[in-house]
Amino acid sequence: MYYKEIYVFDGERPVKAVIRNYGPQDFDGMIRIQQECFPPPYPAELWWNREQLASHVERFQQGALCVEIGGQLAGSVTSLIVDYDPQHAEHTWEEVADQGYIRTHRPDGNALYVIDIAVRPAFRKLGLGKWLLFSLYDVVVELKLDRLLGAGRMPGYQAHADRLTAEQYVDAVLAGELKDPVLTFLLRCGRMPVQVLPDYLEDEQSCNYALLMEWRNPFL
């Protein structure tokens, strides 16, 4: 089981945080995270439900992490192990995540795949999203996996889609000419671009595109 205590900062004030695996006792809090992070018009049926959360815990609790501040759940990240073939990288979120139930988890696979990360709005200034991803890097190293993978949304792309292809938009973000709320955050977390994925997830802001990004295990 994963357990880590760290200090994060609210301005100049240190705040103690705990990162650990989530379990059945956290399900109400996990659903509250989803509700706050994805309010209407985001469809409520796409929030995690108790059956999905139970499947995360049953199938791969090592990859199911949450962060607490003062005893309150402030954020979470969910992952599973996949068997990744770089020669056949195209996929959709539903194919990998099994619509959120992770019955696609492969204990004998070679890569950790992030399917969700969320931090409650009241806690976002503390940098918890970065710490949750860093904690999954620990899991990659502990399990001797090749890499961490995940496809980042491109919510800034819609405003530029009339003049840039998705690949050109990514190149502009990488060159520092544009800033994307998700891709720029993931770059700050050490993720490296792999390839653009079309029709990854129904997402109007991203025009259904996502950027597959990786963090490779430096010990392999």
Residue, then its C-alpha position, 0 to 999 in steps of 0.5 A: m500500500y502507498y502512503k506518503e506525507i509531504y508539505v505543500f504550500d499555500g503561498e508561503r505557508p506550508v500545509k501537510a498533505v497525505i497521499r495514499n491509496y483510496g478504499p471503500q471508506d473514501f467512496d463518498g469523498m471520491i464522488r464529491i471530488q468528481q461532482e466539484c471538478f466536473p459540474p453541470p453541464y458535464p453529464a452526472e452519469l460520467w462521474w465515478n460511481r460506486e461500482q467503478l470505484a469498487s472495481h478500481v480498488e479490487r483490481f488495482q488498488q496500487g494505482a488508485l491514489c488520493v490526497e488528503i489535506g486536514g483529513q479532507l479528500a482533496g484530489s485523486v488519480t486512477s490508473l491501471i496497467v496495460d500492455y503497451d505496443p509503441q507500434h500500435a499506439e492509437h486507442t480511445w479512452e473507453e478502450v483503455a479504461d473499460q468505461g471506467y471499470i478497468r476490467t482491462h487491467r493487465p497485471d503482466g503488462n509493461a506500462l501504467y496508464v492514467i485514466d483520471i486525475a482530479v483536484r477539488p477547486a478549493f485546493r488547486k493552488l496547492g499543486l496537488g495534481k503534480w504530486l499525485l502524478f509524481s506519486l504514480y511515478d513511484v508506482v512505476v518504479e516500484l513495479k518495474l514498469d517501462r513507463l507511465l502513459g496517459a492521453g492529455r486533453m487539449p482544451g485550448y485547441q478549439a480556439h485555434a482549430d480553424r487555422l491549425t491541425a492538432e499536430q500544429y497546435v501541439d507543436a505551438v505549445l511545445a515551442g512556447e507559442l501557445k499555452d494549453p491548460v492541460l498539456t502545459f501542466l503535464l509538461r511541467c510534470g515531466r511528461m513527454p509527447v508521444q503522438v496525437l490521438p484522434d477521436y480519443l474522447e468526446d470532448e468539444q474543447s479538444c475537438n475530440y483529440a488528445l496527446l498521448m504523453e509518457w514518463r519513462n522509468p529512468f531505472l530501466 
